[in-house]
Amino acid sequence: MHGEYKVPGGKLVVVDVEAADGVLRHVRVAGDFFLEPDEALDAVNRALEGAPADTDAAGLAARIEAALPAGTVMYGLTSEGVGIAVRRALAHATDWTDYDWQLIHEGPQPPALHMALDEVLTAEVAAGRRPPTLRVWEWGAPAVIIGSFQSLRNEVDPQGAARHGVEVVRRISGGGAMFVEPGDTITYSLSVPESLVQGLSFQDSYAYLDDWVLGALGDMGIRAWYQPLNDIATDQGKIAGAAQKRIVGPGGGPGAVLHHVTMAYDIDADKMTEVLRIGREKLSDKGTRSAKKRVDPLRRQTGLPRAAVIDRMIESFRARYGLAPGRTTDEELARAQELARTKFTSAEWTARVP
């Protein structure tokens, strides 16, 4: 069995392994990482040899740590990263380059339709009728997007939203509220087969699915990292938030993962604080006392037009994994429009958690 894992912010770890009589056999770890001294690699392989095949990534990492020679230095590599690569091998996880990726980047659409398209396209990937897809959104109107489990009254000031003409919609994924304006926001979705994140914990899947965008930001001069669970941050502050939803495949079979990210290209912080109710506890766990300081826009950090930032992100993805132009099919769009009408613009859904 063969497994690969790109350590977030680090290097590729490759593991070839067999499982026999419930234990790991013939373990071989490789990759483009840096490791000193040389004998440390043999120590890693020995630590994994004979380990129970059901050991989780943390348990495998503990075995590795206990076996490393004194003074071992890892660069671009972590013991946990090796453990994750083993788990992905045993789970028969797929890799980014196993797929023919499709790009959807269409004109501005209403907020509720974006919610519906995420659900429809990810269900199509789960059913095997659509290839893995990167969809870049264009917003047709300002909106507040609240998480699936958030209280509407706790998150949104209805008077502020009405005053600024901001539509409120609820998405199918968890996480926090997003304030978006068409020219100030960059949003994208990944609809991917579940097998791409096999062997990863829920938390690890966030960083794994967005490692490409951290690289794209780095190419634009921004040193960014994942701040667990679901923020992308820089020295200047948060620039993006991510959310996920798992969708079960037909008949309960293998499904797909929806992973979407909203990035602040620019932001009207005064308007945001009039529309969103940003609680004191939410601010305190981010280490800041002001809602306006939580987000630091990409426009200031890159000095690039919004369209140029998007183009560079798309080109970074294409260079890594390949990316062919695509579109929403007529059938997919019709289903999404119906879902937007019956679900995502309904008071029953939007206020399902009052």
N, C-alpha and C positions, 0 to 999 in steps of 0.2 A: 504494500500500500504506500501511496505517495501523498505527502501533504506539504503545502507551502503556506507561509504566513509572512506578510510584510509588517515588521514591527513599526508601529506608528512613530514617525520621525526618525526611523532607523533603517535597518537593512533587511534583505530577504533571508528567511530561514527555510531550509528544505529538509524534510525528513522522509527517509524510506524505512519502512518497518514492516514486520510480520507479527501476527498474533497467533500463538499456538498454545493450546491447553490453558487458555485464560491469561497468558502473560505475554509481554513484548519480547520479540526475538529479532536478532540481526538488525539492530538499530543503527542507522547511519545518519548523522546530522551534517549538513553542509550549508553553504550560503556565501553571500558576498560581505559578510560581517568581518570584524577584526577581533581577534582573540589572542591573548597572551597569558601564559606561555603556550607553546605548541601542544604540550601534553594535556592542556585543559580540554581540548576537543575529545581526546580519548576518554578523559574522565567523564565528560558529558554522556558519551555513548555507553560507558560502563554503568553509569547511574541509572540509565533508562532500561538497560538490558535486564529482563526478568521482572520488571515492574508489573503489577496486576494491570490487565488491559483496561479495566474500568476506572483506573486512577484519573482523577480530574486534572486540569491544567495546573492548578495550584499545588496539588500533591506531587506532580511530576517536577515542578519547579523546585519544591523543597528537597527532593532527592538530588537534583542537580546541584543546588547550593551546598548541600552537605558534602558533596564529592569533589568540589572544585579545589585545586591546589591553592595554598596560601598565596595571596598576592595576585590572584587572577584578575585580569582587566578585560572587560567586555566593552566593545564600542559598536553601536548599531545593533546590539544583541542583548536580550535579557533571558534569564532562565524561564520566566513565564512565557516569553515568546516561543521558546523551544517546546514547552509544554503544549501551547496552543497548536503549534504545527503538528505535533503528534496526534492531538485530538482530531484535527482536521483530516489527517491521513486515515485514522480509524473510522471516521464518519463518511469517508469517500466524498469529501468536499470538492467542489469545483473551483476553478480559478477564473479571474476576470477575462483572461485571454482565451478561455474555452468557448466564448460566445461571440456572436455577431451583433454588436451593440447598435441600437438605433437612436437617433436624435430626433426629438420633436421640439421645434421652436417656432411657434405660430403667433399670430397677432393677439392683441389684447382681448381678454375674455372676462366675463363677470366673475366675482369672487366665488359665488356658489357653484358655478360651472367648473372652476378649478378644483374645488373639493370633490365634485362628482367624477371628473376626469381621473383624479388620483385613484379613486376606488375602482373605476371601470378598467383602466389600463393595467393596474396591478392584478386584478382578477383575470384579465386576459393572459398575463404572463403566467399566473398560477395554472391556468388551463392549457398552457402550451400553444396558444394561438397567436402570441405576440413574442418577439424576442425581447431580451432585457433592454430597457429603455431609459435614456436620460431625457427628461422633459424640462426645458427651461420656460418658466412662466413669463407672460406679459400681463400685467394687471390692467383691467378695464375700469377700475374705480377704487377709491380708497376703502380700506376695510380694517376691521379687527377680526382676527381669526383666533377663536378660543379652542383650547384643547378639549378632547372628548369628555373628560371627567371634571372639567372646571365648572364652578358655579357662575352662571351668567351675571347675577347681581353683584357677586363679589369681585368680578373682573372688569366690568364695563360700567362706565357712567353714562346712562342713557341720554341725559340731557346734553352732555358733551359730544356724544356720537351724533345726535340729531343736529346739533348746532353746526358741526363741521361736515355734515353729509357723509358720515362714515357708516358703511354697512357692517353688520355683525353677523358672522357665520361661524358654525362649529365644524371642525374637521373630525375625521375618524381616528386620528392618532392622539396619543396623550400629550403631555407637556403643557407649556405655558402659553399665554396669550401673545399674539404678534400684532403690532400696529404697522400697517403697510400703506404706502402711497405710491402710485404708479411709477413716477420718475425717481423715487428714492429707495426702491427695494429691488433686490435680486433674489429670486426664489427658483429652486430647482427640485425635481423629484427624481429618485431612482426607483424603478420598479424591477426587482431582481428575483431570480429563482431562489428559493429557500436554501438550496444546496450551496450557494455562494457563501453563506455565513455559517454553514454547518461546522460544529466544533468550537464556535465562538460563544462566549457568554453574551447576554443581552448588552451589557456595557461595552464589551470589546467590539461588538458589531458596529457601534456608532463610529468609533475611531477608524475601524477598518474600511467602512463604506465612504468615509470622507478623507482618507489619506491623500487621494488624488487632488482634492481642492486645497489642502494644505500645501502641496507642492506647487499648485498654480499660484497661490498667494505668495509663496516664497519667490517665484519667478518675477513677481511684481514688486519685490522688495519688502514684503511683509512677513515677519517671522510670527507664525501663528501655531497654535497647538490646541488640542482638545482639552477642555476643562470639564471633567465628568460631572454629571452624566452626559449632558447634551449641548454644551456651549462650545463655540469656537472663539478663542480669545487671543489677544495680543498684549504687549506691554502697555498699550494705550487703553485697553478695555475690551469688552465683548464686542464682536462684530457679527455673530451669527448664532442661531439656535437651531437644533435639529429635533426631529420627532420621527417615530416609526410606528408601523402597524403591520402585523402578520395577517395574511389572508390565506385561509385553508384552500387547498386544491379540490377539484371535483371528487366527490365521493370520500372526502376526508383524506385524500392522498397528499403528496408533497405540494406545498403551496408556494407563496411568494412573499416578499418583504417590500413594503413601501417605506422608503426613507426620504424624507424631504427636509430641506434647509431653507431658511429665510435669512438673508444677509442684509445688513443696513448699508446701502450705498451712501445715502444721506438721510437726515432725519430732522423733523420739526419737533424738537423735544418738548417745547411748550404745549403744542397740540397733543402730543402723545400723553402727557400727564393730565390733560383735560379729558381725554377719552378713556384711558385705562385707570383703574384703581390699583396702584402699585403699592402693595402692603409693606409695612415696616419690616416684617420678618423676611420677606423676599429680598429686600435690600440688604439686610444684615448678613445673610448667608453668602452674599456676593462681595462682602468686604467694602461696601460703599454706602454712604449716607444719602446720596442724591440719585433719584431715578435718571436724571439727565446725564449722570456720569457713568451709567451702566453700559451704554452703547457708544462706540467710537466709530463713525462712519468710514467706509472704504474710500469715499471721494477724497477726504483729507489725507488718508494714509497712502493712496496710490497716485493722486493727482491726475488720474485718467478719467475720461468720460465713461459713463455707465456702460454704454454699448461696447467699449473697448475692453472693460473688465470682463464682461460676459464672453466676448470673442476669445479672450486669452484663456478663460476657464475651459471653454469648449475645446480649444486647440490642445490644451494640456491633457484633457481626457482622451482625445483622439490619438495623441502621440503615445500615450501609455497603452491603450486597450483597443484602438480602432473604433471608428464611429461613422456610421453611414446615415445620410439624411433620410428622414422618414416623415410621416404625418399621422394624425389621428384619422382612422378610417371613418367613412360615412356611418357605418353601423355603430362604431364606438361613440362617435359624437352624438348620434341619436339617443343611445342609451344614457349617455351622460346628461344630455339635456332633460330627459325625462326624470332622471334621478335628482337633478338640480331642482326641478319643479316640485317633485313629490316629497323630497327629503330635505335637501339642504337649504331651501327657502321656507320650510315649514316651521311654524312656532313650536310644534311638538318636538322637533329635533333640536332646534336652537336653544330652547329652554328646557331640555330634558333633565338638566341639573339646574334648577331655578337660581 
